[in-house]
């Protein structure tokens, strides 16, 4: 069976990338998330690092949801992300 992505998957991926290019807050969130995730993966024996990552992830996701609900602005969340890398 062919393992290449379907047109639907390719389109969804391209749309996601386009959205990241147009949304500096979402792009920064993804970049920081990937960095923290890799640190946690490389240090699986450290519960402290894992707890810090989980705490940050939960807070950051809540901030992103507050943007969607109109409770916070993109700039407020961007500033929070920069301060809480």
DRENTORKOL-3810 file (N, C-alpha, C; in nm, 4 decimals):
REM DRENTORKOL-3810
@n.u->0.0847; n.v->-0.1189; n.w->0.0000; ca.u->0.0000; ca.v->0.0000; ca.w->0.0000; c.u->0.0887; c.v->0.1246; c.w->0.0000
@n.u->0.0473; n.v->0.2243; n.w->-0.0732; ca.u->0.1222; ca.v->0.3489; ca.w->-0.0852; c.u->0.1115; c.v->0.4304; c.w->0.0445
@n.u->0.2255; n.v->0.4740; n.w->0.0989; ca.u->0.2283; ca.v->0.5483; ca.w->0.2247; c.u->0.2334; c.v->0.6988; c.w->0.2056
@n.u->0.2263; n.v->0.7460; n.w->0.0815; ca.u->0.2324; ca.v->0.8900; ca.w->0.0574; c.u->0.1030; c.v->0.9565; c.w->0.1045
@n.u->0.1119; n.v->1.0828; n.w->0.1460; ca.u->-0.0073; ca.v->1.1521; ca.w->0.1968; c.u->-0.1110; c.v->1.1742; c.w->0.0867
@n.u->-0.2363; n.v->1.1771; n.w->0.1271; ca.u->-0.3447; ca.v->1.2020; ca.w->0.0331; c.u->-0.3504; c.v->1.3512; c.w->0.0012
@n.u->-0.4272; n.v->1.3866; n.w->-0.0997; ca.u->-0.4447; ca.v->1.5277; ca.w->-0.1345; c.u->-0.5051; c.v->1.6047; c.w->-0.0175
@n.u->-0.5988; n.v->1.5418; n.w->0.0524; ca.u->-0.6625; ca.v->1.6062; ca.w->0.1676; c.u->-0.5590; c.v->1.6354; c.w->0.2762
@n.u->-0.4713; n.v->1.5394; n.w->0.3028; ca.u->-0.3673; ca.v->1.5585; ca.w->0.4046; c.u->-0.2686; c.v->1.6664; c.w->0.3615
@n.u->-0.2297; n.v->1.6643; n.w->0.2352; ca.u->-0.1373; ca.v->1.7663; ca.w->0.1849; c.u->-0.1993; c.v->1.9050; c.w->0.1945
@n.u->-0.3258; n.v->1.9155; n.w->0.1562; ca.u->-0.3948; ca.v->2.0448; ca.w->0.1614; c.u->-0.4066; c.v->2.0970; c.w->0.3026
@n.u->-0.4400; n.v->2.0091; n.w->0.3955; ca.u->-0.4528; ca.v->2.0492; ca.w->0.5361; c.u->-0.3182; c.v->2.0959; c.w->0.5902
@n.u->-0.2122; n.v->2.0255; n.w->0.5537; ca.u->-0.0779; ca.v->2.0616; ca.w->0.5992; c.u->-0.0361; c.v->2.1970; c.w->0.5419
@n.u->-0.0636; n.v->2.2185; n.w->0.4139; ca.u->-0.0285; ca.v->2.3467; ca.w->0.3519; c.u->-0.1064; c.v->2.4616; c.w->0.4143
@n.u->-0.2355; n.v->2.4393; n.w->0.4423; ca.u->-0.3177; ca.v->2.5423; ca.w->0.5052; c.u->-0.2648; c.v->2.5747; c.w->0.6447
@n.u->-0.2260; n.v->2.4732; n.w->0.7202; ca.u->-0.1712; ca.v->2.4942; ca.w->0.8542; c.u->-0.0439; c.v->2.5781; c.w->0.8468
@n.u->0.0450; n.v->2.5460; n.w->0.7528; ca.u->0.1689; ca.v->2.6223; ca.w->0.7359; c.u->0.1397; c.v->2.7666; c.w->0.6972
@n.u->0.0412; n.v->2.7871; n.w->0.6085; ca.u->0.0033; ca.v->2.9226; ca.w->0.5681; c.u->-0.0500; c.v->3.0014; c.w->0.6872
@n.u->-0.1303; n.v->2.9369; n.w->0.7715; ca.u->-0.1835; ca.v->3.0037; ca.w->0.8904; c.u->-0.0719; c.v->3.0431; c.w->0.9859
@n.u->0.0290; n.v->2.9576; n.w->1.0011; ca.u->0.1415; ca.v->2.9900; ca.w->1.0883; c.u->0.2183; c.v->3.1111; c.w->1.0359
@n.u->0.2329; n.v->3.1199; n.w->0.9052; ca.u->0.3041; ca.v->3.2338; ca.w->0.8466; c.u->0.2306; c.v->3.3644; c.w->0.8741
@n.u->0.0985; n.v->3.3591; n.w->0.8794; ca.u->0.0180; ca.v->3.4799; ca.w->0.8976; c.u->-0.0127; c.v->3.5101; c.w->1.0437
@n.u->0.0228; n.v->3.4221; n.w->1.1339; ca.u->-0.0109; ca.v->3.4399; ca.w->1.2745; c.u->0.1161; c.v->3.4258; c.w->1.3585
@n.u->0.1747; n.v->3.5387; n.w->1.3953; ca.u->0.3019; ca.v->3.5358; ca.w->1.4674; c.u->0.2892; c.v->3.4714; c.w->1.6055
@n.u->0.1748; n.v->3.4854; n.w->1.6697; ca.u->0.1559; ca.v->3.4268; ca.w->1.8022; c.u->0.1520; c.v->3.2748; c.w->1.7934
@n.u->0.0758; n.v->3.2222; n.w->1.6987; ca.u->0.0668; ca.v->3.0769; ca.w->1.6820; c.u->0.2021; c.v->3.0187; c.w->1.6414
@n.u->0.2740; n.v->3.0901; n.w->1.5563; ca.u->0.4060; ca.v->3.0433; ca.w->1.5125; c.u->0.5034; c.v->3.0392; c.w->1.6304
@n.u->0.5015; n.v->3.1424; n.w->1.7130; ca.u->0.5892; ca.v->3.1448; ca.w->1.8306; c.u->0.5527; c.v->3.0329; c.w->1.9268
@n.u->0.4226; n.v->3.0110; n.w->1.9465; ca.u->0.3771; ca.v->2.9015; ca.w->2.0334; c.u->0.4319; c.v->2.7674; c.w->1.9836
@n.u->0.4195; n.v->2.7411; n.w->1.8542; ca.u->0.4686; ca.v->2.6151; ca.w->1.7976; c.u->0.6194; c.v->2.6001; c.w->1.8153
@n.u->0.6924; n.v->2.7089; n.w->1.7917; ca.u->0.8384; ca.v->2.7029; ca.w->1.8031; c.u->0.8802; c.v->2.6720; c.w->1.9464
@n.u->0.8214; n.v->2.7423; n.w->2.0432; ca.u->0.8554; ca.v->2.7196; ca.w->2.1843; c.u->0.8108; c.v->2.5795; c.w->2.2266
@n.u->0.6912; n.v->2.5388; n.w->2.1828; ca.u->0.6406; ca.v->2.4057; ca.w->2.2168; c.u->0.7375; c.v->2.2979; c.w->2.1695
@n.u->0.7819; n.v->2.3080; n.w->2.0445; ca.u->0.8745; ca.v->2.2079; ca.w->1.9912; c.u->1.0051; c.v->2.2058; c.w->2.0688
@n.u->1.0562; n.v->2.3224; n.w->2.1064; ca.u->1.1810; ca.v->2.3281; ca.w->2.1830; c.u->1.1636; c.v->2.2600; c.w->2.3187
@n.u->1.0567; n.v->2.2962; n.w->2.3884; ca.u->1.0326; ca.v->2.2387; ca.w->2.5207; c.u->1.0041; c.v->2.0885; c.w->2.5126
@n.u->0.9317; n.v->2.0472; n.w->2.4093; ca.u->0.9019; ca.v->1.9060; ca.w->2.3905; c.u->1.0303; c.v->1.8259; c.w->2.3705
@n.u->1.1208; n.v->1.8769; n.w->2.2882; ca.u->1.2468; ca.v->1.8064; ca.w->2.2624; c.u->1.3319; c.v->1.7982; c.w->2.3891
@n.u->1.3346; n.v->1.9042; n.w->2.4664; ca.u->1.4094; ca.v->1.9020; ca.w->2.5923; c.u->1.3509; c.v->1.7948; c.w->2.6846
@n.u->1.2182; n.v->1.7891; n.w->2.6924; ca.u->1.1525; ca.v->1.6890; ca.w->2.7775; c.u->1.1811; c.v->1.5478; c.w->2.7265
@n.u->1.1807; n.v->1.5292; n.w->2.5953; ca.u->1.2075; ca.v->1.3964; ca.w->2.5389; c.u->1.3510; c.v->1.3518; c.w->2.5637
@n.u->1.4428; n.v->1.4447; n.w->2.5573; ca.u->1.5839; ca.v->1.4105; ca.w->2.5783; c.u->1.6182; c.v->1.3887; c.w->2.7248
@n.u->1.5309; n.v->1.4345; n.w->2.8129; ca.u->1.5557; ca.v->1.4222; ca.w->2.9568; c.u->1.4403; c.v->1.3487; c.w->3.0237
@n.u->1.4059; n.v->1.2336; n.w->2.9713; ca.u->1.2903; ca.v->1.1586; ca.w->3.0217; c.u->1.3049; c.v->1.1186; c.w->3.1677
@n.u->1.4280; n.v->1.1081; n.w->3.2145; ca.u->1.4494; ca.v->1.0685; ca.w->3.3535; c.u->1.4268; c.v->1.1835; c.w->3.4512
@n.u->1.4153; n.v->1.3057; n.w->3.4018; ca.u->1.3954; ca.v->1.4224; ca.w->3.4881; c.u->1.2469; c.v->1.4557; c.w->3.4991
@n.u->1.1901; n.v->1.4240; n.w->3.6122; ca.u->1.0481; ca.v->1.4539; ca.w->3.6368; c.u->1.0253; c.v->1.6045; c.w->3.6455
@n.u->1.1248; n.v->1.6782; n.w->3.6923; ca.u->1.1132; ca.v->1.8235; ca.w->3.7038; c.u->1.0911; c.v->1.8868; c.w->3.5660
@n.u->1.1716; n.v->1.8464; n.w->3.4692; ca.u->1.1596; ca.v->1.9012; ca.w->3.3340; c.u->1.0241; c.v->1.8653; c.w->3.2744
@n.u->0.9809; n.v->1.7427; n.w->3.2955; ca.u->0.8512; ca.v->1.6986; ca.w->3.2438; c.u->0.7366; c.v->1.7783; c.w->3.3070
@n.u->0.7447; n.v->1.8012; n.w->3.4384; ca.u->0.6410; ca.v->1.8787; ca.w->3.5071; c.u->0.6378; c.v->2.0230; c.w->3.4568
@n.u->0.7555; n.v->2.0819; n.w->3.4387; ca.u->0.7626; ca.v->2.2188; ca.w->3.3879; c.u->0.7022; c.v->2.2300; c.w->3.2481
@n.u->0.7335; n.v->2.1320; n.w->3.1631; ca.u->0.6786; ca.v->2.1308; ca.w->3.0275; c.u->0.5272; c.v->2.1177; c.w->3.0314
@n.u->0.4761; n.v->2.0249; n.w->3.1109; ca.u->0.3311; ca.v->2.0050; ca.w->3.1204; c.u->0.2613; c.v->2.1304; c.w->3.1729
@n.u->0.3217; n.v->2.1952; n.w->3.2714; ca.u->0.2648; ca.v->2.3178; ca.w->3.3275; c.u->0.2608; c.v->2.4277; c.w->3.2210
@n.u->0.3726; n.v->2.4468; n.w->3.1503; ca.u->0.3783; ca.v->2.5488; ca.w->3.0454; c.u->0.2770; c.v->2.5185; c.w->2.9359
@n.u->0.2705; n.v->2.3917; n.w->2.8948; ca.u->0.1802; ca.v->2.3505; ca.w->2.7868; c.u->0.0347; c.v->2.3814; c.w->2.8234
@n.u->-0.0023; n.v->2.3510; n.w->2.9463; ca.u->-0.1396; ca.v->2.3752; ca.w->2.9915; c.u->-0.1705; c.v->2.5254; c.w->2.9932
@n.u->-0.0782; n.v->2.6051; n.w->3.0476; ca.u->-0.0989; ca.v->2.7501; ca.w->3.0526; c.u->-0.1054; c.v->2.8105; c.w->2.9125
@n.u->-0.0140; n.v->2.7686; n.w->2.8258; ca.u->-0.0086; ca.v->2.8233; ca.w->2.6905; c.u->-0.1355; c.v->2.7879; c.w->2.6130
@n.u->-0.1817; n.v->2.6653; n.w->2.6265; ca.u->-0.3031; ca.v->2.6233; ca.w->2.5566; c.u->-0.4229; c.v->2.7042; c.w->2.6056
@n.u->-0.4274; n.v->2.7312; n.w->2.7351; ca.u->-0.5365; ca.v->2.8119; ca.w->2.7905; c.u->-0.5323; c.v->2.9544; c.w->2.7334
@n.u->-0.4117; n.v->3.0101; n.w->2.7201; ca.u->-0.3975; ca.v->3.1445; ca.w->2.6620; c.u->-0.4467; c.v->3.1457; c.w->2.5171
@n.u->-0.4109; n.v->3.0427; n.w->2.4405; ca.u->-0.4550; ca.v->3.0332; ca.w->2.3013; c.u->-0.6081; c.v->3.0238; c.w->2.2955
@n.u->-0.6662; n.v->2.9460; n.w->2.3856; ca.u->-0.8125; ca.v->2.9342; ca.w->2.3897; c.u->-0.8785; c.v->3.0669; c.w->2.4270
@n.u->-0.8137; n.v->3.1448; n.w->2.5120; ca.u->-0.8685; ca.v->3.2745; ca.w->2.5501; c.u->-0.8675; c.v->3.3719; c.w->2.4331
@n.u->-0.7718; n.v->3.3572; n.w->2.3426; ca.u->-0.7727; ca.v->3.4381; ca.w->2.2202; c.u->-0.8975; c.v->3.4032; c.w->2.1398
@n.u->-0.9224; n.v->3.2743; n.w->2.1236; ca.u->-1.0370; ca.v->3.2287; ca.w->2.0450; c.u->-1.1688; c.v->3.2761; c.w->2.1048
@n.u->-1.1744; n.v->3.2870; n.w->2.2372; ca.u->-1.2960; ca.v->3.3326; ca.w->2.3054; c.u->-1.3056; c.v->3.4846; c.w->2.3111
@n.u->-1.1984; n.v->3.5535; n.w->2.2694; ca.u->-1.1993; ca.v->3.6991; ca.w->2.2699; c.u->-1.1648; c.v->3.7612; c.w->2.4036
@n.u->-1.1132; n.v->3.6821; n.w->2.4964; ca.u->-1.0782; ca.v->3.7333; ca.w->2.6297; c.u->-0.9385; c.v->3.7942; c.w->2.6334
@n.u->-0.8506; n.v->3.7496; n.w->2.5441; ca.u->-0.7156; ca.v->3.8045; ca.w->2.5343; c.u->-0.6873; c.v->3.8398; c.w->2.3884
@n.u->-0.5960; n.v->3.9347; n.w->2.3689; ca.u->-0.5559; ca.v->3.9706; ca.w->2.2326; c.u->-0.4341; c.v->3.8887; c.w->2.1924
@n.u->-0.4090; n.v->3.8851; n.w->2.0621; ca.u->-0.2901; ca.v->3.8160; ca.w->2.0101; c.u->-0.1640; c.v->3.8755; c.w->2.0736
@n.u->-0.1591; n.v->4.0079; n.w->2.0837; ca.u->-0.0403; ca.v->4.0742; ca.w->2.1383; c.u->-0.0166; c.v->4.0383; c.w->2.2841
@n.u->-0.1229; n.v->4.0270; n.w->2.3628; ca.u->-0.1084; ca.v->3.9890; ca.w->2.5038; c.u->-0.0494; c.v->3.8487; c.w->2.5175
@n.u->-0.0974; n.v->3.7572; n.w->2.4365; ca.u->-0.0493; ca.v->3.6196; ca.w->2.4430; c.u->0.0928; c.v->3.6114; c.w->2.3878
@n.u->0.1217; n.v->3.6863; n.w->2.2819; ca.u->0.2570; ca.v->3.6890; ca.w->2.2264; c.u->0.3555; c.v->3.7362; c.w->2.3334
@n.u->0.3199; n.v->3.8420; n.w->2.4027; ca.u->0.4055; ca.v->3.8949; ca.w->2.5096; c.u->0.4253; c.v->3.7889; c.w->2.6189
@n.u->0.3173; n.v->3.7193; n.w->2.6575; ca.u->0.3277; ca.v->3.6147; ca.w->2.7594; c.u->0.4218; c.v->3.5039; c.w->2.7124
@n.u->0.4093; n.v->3.4636; n.w->2.5855; ca.u->0.4958; ca.v->3.3588; ca.w->2.5322; c.u->0.6427; c.v->3.3998; c.w->2.5359
@n.u->0.6714; n.v->3.5248; n.w->2.4997; ca.u->0.8101; ca.v->3.5737; ca.w->2.5013; c.u->0.8636; c.v->3.5723; c.w->2.6447
@n.u->0.7804; n.v->3.6123; n.w->2.7398; ca.u->0.8240; ca.v->3.6176; ca.w->2.8797; c.u->0.8353; c.v->3.4796; c.w->2.9434
@n.u->0.7681; n.v->3.3799; n.w->2.8880; ca.u->0.7631; ca.v->3.2473; ca.w->2.9493; c.u->0.8178; c.v->3.1389; c.w->2.8572
@n.u->0.9248; n.v->3.1683; n.w->2.7887; ca.u->0.9847; ca.v->3.0713; ca.w->2.6963; c.u->1.0313; c.v->2.9479; c.w->2.7690
END
